[in-house]
């Protein structure tokens, strides 16, 4: 949320926003890690198929 709107939120809403931000970051990291892992598996598979 915008910083100017944050003063209108109560403590529970601010805590929930921080929790959601942390969960969102965690999900993004899992997605990026999975894509990297799949890329490595594909590289290994393609090298194995060319051998």
C-alpha positions, -999 to 999 in steps of 0.1 A, spaced: 0 0 0 10 36 -4 28 51 25 3 80 28 -26 55 33 -7 35 60 -15 60 87 -52 52 83 -47 15 89 -49 -1 123 -22 -24 137 -40 -56 126 -42 -44 90 -5 -34 89 6 -67 104 -16 -86 78 0 -65 50 35 -74 62 25 -111 65 11 -111 29 43 -94 16 64 -120 32 43 -149 18 44 -133 -16 81 -131 -16 84 -167 -5 61 -178 -34 82 -158 -59 114 -174 -46 99 -209 -49 88 -202 -85 122 -189 -95 140 -218 -78 117 -243 -96 123 -227 -129 161 -229 -124 159 -265 -113 138 -274 -144 163 -256 -166 191 -277 -151 172 -309 -156 165 -299 -192 202 -292 -198 211 -326 -183 185 -344 -203 196 -327 -236 232 -335 -230 223 -371 -222 202 -373 -255 231 -360 -276 256 -385 -262 
